[in-house]
Amino acid sequence: MSRLAKYFLLVVLIVFVLACNFIPQQVKDVQNLAGTAESIASSMPNVATTAEAALTSMPDIATTLESAATSIPFDDFNYFNPEGAPLSEWNGVPIMPQATTGQEFNEYTYSFKVNASVEDAVAYYKDELVKLGWSSTFDLPVEGEGGIMLYSKDDNLLTLTFTLLDGETVIVLTLG
């Protein structure tokens, strides 16, 4: 999969995760949701198995992103530029000790910047969340530039979005 296709896939997933924050609903059955995530994950390689397929699907991705950008009030939420002192933990989820800034945007979303690589941040959360009883349901790494991880525990679903911006890693935590 080309680097450009991976970037667009990450952007689409980030927009999807952000859009989900605006639909107030309880997660009733985490196992069904995990099954859906596994189904999506297993079908993703078929979306862009070649560079040609990725290039032909880009106009649809651009249209989707444009549509989402006009319907979501991003001016109210600057997830990728959090301001303020970082917390040590948010809703039982540990915040990396290397965090430089952090901000809670609503009861479901917290983001922070950290002086660490994306790989280090992913490794930290894989270790810490398992220790706290979370189970991994989905993982989409994008080689050093970012990625998305989904974890479940009891009736909660935690989405972690990792993005490299201006030399710092931004992590967006979404709890549903």
C-alpha positions in Angstrom: 0.0 0.0 0.0 1.5 3.3 -1.0 2.4 6.0 1.6 -0.2 8.3 0.1 -2.9 5.7 0.4 -2.0 5.1 4.0 -2.2 8.8 4.7 -5.6 9.1 3.2 -6.8 6.0 5.1 -5.6 7.5 8.3 -7.3 10.8 7.6 -10.6 9.0 6.8 -10.4 7.0 10.0 -9.6 10.1 12.1 -12.6 12.0 10.5 -14.8 8.9 11.2 -13.7 8.8 14.8 -14.2 12.5 15.3 -17.6 12.3 13.6 -18.7 9.5 16.0 -18.2 11.9 18.9 -21.2 13.9 17.8 -23.6 11.0 17.9 -24.7 10.5 21.5 -25.3 6.8 22.0 -24.4 4.1 24.5 -22.3 1.2 23.4 -24.6 -1.7 24.4 -22.7 -4.7 23.1 -18.9 -4.3 22.9 -18.6 -7.8 21.4 -20.8 -6.9 18.4 -18.8 -3.7 18.0 -15.5 -5.6 18.2 -16.8 -8.0 15.6 -17.7 -5.1 13.3 -14.2 -3.6 13.8 -12.6 -7.0 12.9 -14.8 -7.2 9.9 -13.8 -3.7 8.7 -10.1 -4.5 9.4 -10.3 -7.7 7.5 -11.9 -6.0 4.5 -9.5 -3.0 4.4 -6.6 -4.7 2.5 -9.1 -5.3 -0.3 -9.8 -1.5 -0.7 -6.4 -0.6 -2.0 -4.4 -3.7 -2.8 -2.5 -1.8 -5.6 -1.4 1.7 -6.1 -3.8 2.0 -9.1 -6.8 1.0 -6.9 -5.8 3.6 -4.3 -5.4 6.3 -6.9 -8.8 5.6 -8.5 -10.5 5.7 -5.1 -9.0 9.0 -4.0 -11.7 11.2 -5.6 -14.3 9.4 -3.4 -12.1 9.9 -0.3 -11.7 13.6 -1.1 -15.5 14.0 -1.6 -16.1 12.2 1.7 -13.6 14.4 3.5 -15.0 17.6 2.0 -18.5 16.6 3.0 -17.4 15.7 6.6 -15.4 18.9 7.0 -18.4 21.0 6.1 -20.7 19.2 8.5 -18.5 19.0 11.6 -17.8 22.3 13.4 -14.0 21.9 13.7 -13.6 25.5 14.8 -15.0 24.4 18.2 -12.7 21.4 18.5 -9.0 21.6 17.9 -8.0 18.1 18.8 -4.6 18.3 17.3 -3.6 21.4 19.2 -4.5 20.8 22.8 -3.8 23.6 25.3 -3.2 23.5 29.0 -1.4 21.4 31.5 -1.7 17.6 30.8 -3.5 15.4 33.3 -1.8 12.3 34.8 -4.9 10.2 33.9 -8.2 10.8 32.1 -11.3 8.6 33.0 -9.0 5.9 34.2 -6.7 6.0 31.2 -3.1 6.9 32.0 -1.6 9.9 30.2 2.0 9.5 29.1 4.5 11.1 31.6 6.2 12.8 28.6 3.0 14.8 27.8 3.6 18.5 27.3 0.1 19.8 26.9 -3.4 18.3 27.2 -7.0 19.3 26.9 -10.4 17.7 27.5 -12.9 18.7 24.8 -15.9 17.0 26.2 -16.7 14.0 28.5 -15.8 11.6 25.6 -12.6 13.2 24.2 -9.2 14.2 25.5 -6.0 14.9 23.5 -2.5 15.7 24.4 0.9 16.2 22.9 3.9 14.2 23.9 7.7 14.4 23.3 8.0 10.8 22.1 7.8 8.9 18.8 4.5 7.4 17.6 6.1 4.0 18.0 7.0 4.7 21.7 3.5 6.0 22.3 1.9 3.0 20.8 4.2 0.6 22.8 3.3 2.5 26.0 -0.4 2.2 25.5 -0.2 -1.5 24.4 1.5 -2.2 27.7 -0.4 0.0 30.0 -3.9 -0.7 28.8 -3.4 -4.5 29.0 -2.2 -4.0 32.6 -5.4 -2.2 33.4 -7.6 -4.9 31.9 -8.4 -3.5 28.4 -8.5 -5.8 25.4 -7.3 -4.8 22.0 -10.0 -5.1 19.4 -8.4 -3.3 16.4 -5.0 -1.8 15.5 -4.1 0.1 12.4 -0.4 1.3 12.5 0.8 3.7 9.8 4.6 3.3 10.0 5.9 6.2 12.1 3.3 8.8 11.1 0.4 7.7 13.1 -2.2 5.0 13.7 -5.4 4.0 15.4 -6.0 1.5 18.2 -9.3 0.3 19.6 -9.6 -1.2 23.1 -12.6 -2.5 25.0 -13.2 -3.1 28.7 -16.6 -3.9 30.3 -19.1 -1.7 28.3 -16.5 0.9 27.2 -14.7 1.3 23.9 -11.5 3.4 23.9 -10.2 4.8 20.6 -6.6 6.1 20.5 -5.5 8.1 17.5 -1.8 8.8 17.1 -0.6 11.5 14.7 2.8 13.0 14.1 2.5 16.8 13.8 5.4 19.3 13.7 7.8 16.8 15.3 5.5 16.0 18.2 3.1 13.1 18.7 -0.5 14.1 19.3 -2.7 11.4 20.9 -6.5 11.7 20.9 -8.4 9.5 23.3 -12.1 8.9 22.6 -14.2 7.0 25.1 -17.6 5.6 24.2 
